[in-house]
Amino acid sequence: MTQQPLTLLEVEALARAAHEGQTDKSGRPYAEHLAAVAEGVRLRGGTPDQQAAAWLHDAIEDEALSLTWLDAAALPQPVKEMVLAVTKRPGEPLETYAARILATPGALLVKESDLAHNADPVRLSVLDGPTRERLTAKYAHVRALLGLTAP
């Protein structure tokens, strides 16, 4: 018997619970970043699958959820593939990471929304200068590897 796929609201609730207590680099609740990325995907015309992947885009990388959980989750296969595509592996070259995103249908829009929120000047403004400069350069490099124009 196959499980009914999780609804977008269920994915959101699950992601919020998984990241409960986590904060971003500026000290804000991590769920705010997830919500911004999911909304960015929606505003860019993303599908419900892409929006679900946006809610889960950092869950494996941040160890909020496990690969075992993702494999068994009642999610459409394209959602799982997008989540895996945007999950940066430890020590992985950015070029390899970008190539995987580009090779996975739907993943580029999720990463584009993630980068747009990460590079938001308001978000970056609360960080110290060296961190802000390092992250700005990193995000610009990833955008270039993905063939994305300025945010």
C-alpha positions in Angstrom: 0.0 0.0 0.0 1.5 3.3 -1.0 1.5 6.3 1.3 -0.4 9.5 0.4 2.3 12.1 -0.4 2.7 14.8 2.2 0.9 18.0 1.4 2.8 21.2 1.1 1.4 22.3 4.5 2.6 19.0 6.1 6.0 19.5 4.5 6.2 23.0 5.9 5.2 21.9 9.4 7.7 19.0 9.3 10.5 21.4 8.1 9.7 23.9 10.8 9.7 21.2 13.5 12.9 19.7 12.2 14.7 23.0 12.3 13.1 24.1 15.7 15.7 25.8 17.8 18.1 26.4 14.9 19.1 30.0 14.0 20.7 31.4 10.9 24.0 33.3 10.9 22.3 36.5 12.0 20.6 34.8 14.9 17.1 34.7 13.4 14.9 31.5 13.6 16.0 29.2 10.8 12.4 28.7 9.7 12.3 32.3 8.5 14.9 31.4 5.9 13.0 28.3 4.8 9.8 30.3 4.5 11.6 33.0 2.4 13.1 30.4 0.1 9.7 28.6 -0.4 8.0 31.9 -1.0 10.7 32.9 -3.4 10.2 29.7 -5.3 6.4 30.3 -5.4 6.9 33.9 -6.6 9.2 32.6 -9.4 6.5 30.3 -10.7 7.8 27.2 -8.9 5.6 24.1 -8.7 4.3 22.6 -5.4 7.1 20.0 -5.7 9.7 22.8 -5.9 8.1 24.6 -3.0 8.3 21.4 -0.9 12.0 21.0 -1.9 12.5 24.6 -0.8 11.1 23.9 2.7 13.4 20.9 2.9 16.5 22.3 1.1 18.7 22.5 4.1 17.3 19.6 6.2 19.9 17.0 5.2 22.9 19.4 5.1 22.0 20.8 8.5 21.3 17.3 9.9 17.8 18.3 10.9 16.6 15.2 9.0 18.5 12.2 7.8 19.0 10.6 4.4 17.2 7.6 5.7 14.2 9.8 6.6 14.3 11.4 3.1 14.5 8.0 1.4 11.4 6.7 3.3 9.4 10.0 3.3 6.0 10.1 1.6 7.3 12.6 -1.0 7.3 12.5 -4.8 10.6 11.3 -6.2 11.3 14.7 -7.9 11.1 16.4 -4.5 13.7 14.0 -3.0 15.9 14.5 -6.0 15.8 18.3 -5.7 16.6 18.1 -2.0 19.6 15.8 -2.6 20.7 18.0 -5.5 20.9 21.2 -3.4 22.5 19.4 -0.4 26.1 20.4 -0.3 28.4 17.5 0.7 31.3 18.1 3.1 34.5 18.9 1.1 32.6 18.9 -2.2 33.9 21.4 -4.8 31.4 24.1 -5.7 31.8 23.1 -9.4 30.5 19.5 -8.6 27.7 20.9 -6.5 26.6 23.3 -9.2 26.8 20.6 -11.9 24.5 18.4 -9.8 22.0 21.2 -9.4 22.0 21.9 -13.1 21.5 18.2 -13.9 18.5 17.9 -11.6 15.1 19.0 -13.0 13.6 21.8 -10.8 16.6 22.2 -8.5 18.0 25.4 -10.1 14.9 27.4 -9.1 15.2 26.2 -5.5 18.9 27.1 -5.4 18.2 30.5 -7.1 15.7 31.4 -4.4 18.0 30.2 -1.7 20.9 32.3 -3.0 18.6 35.3 -3.4 17.6 35.1 0.3 21.1 34.3 1.5 22.5 37.3 -0.4 19.8 39.7 0.7 21.7 42.9 1.8 19.4 43.4 4.7 20.2 39.9 6.0 23.9 40.3 5.3 24.0 43.8 7.0 23.9 42.3 10.5 27.0 40.2 9.9 30.6 41.3 10.6 32.4 42.7 7.6 34.7 39.8 6.9 31.9 37.3 7.1 29.6 39.5 4.9 32.4 39.8 2.3 33.2 36.1 2.3 29.6 35.1 1.9 28.9 37.7 -0.7 31.8 36.4 -2.8 30.8 32.7 -2.2 27.1 33.4 -3.3 28.3 35.3 -6.4 30.6 32.5 -7.4 27.8 29.9 -7.0 25.5 32.1 -9.0 28.1 32.3 -11.8 28.6 28.5 -11.8 24.8 28.1 -12.1 24.6 30.7 -14.9 22.3 33.0 -12.9 22.3 36.7 -13.5 22.6 39.2 -10.7 20.0 38.6 -7.8 
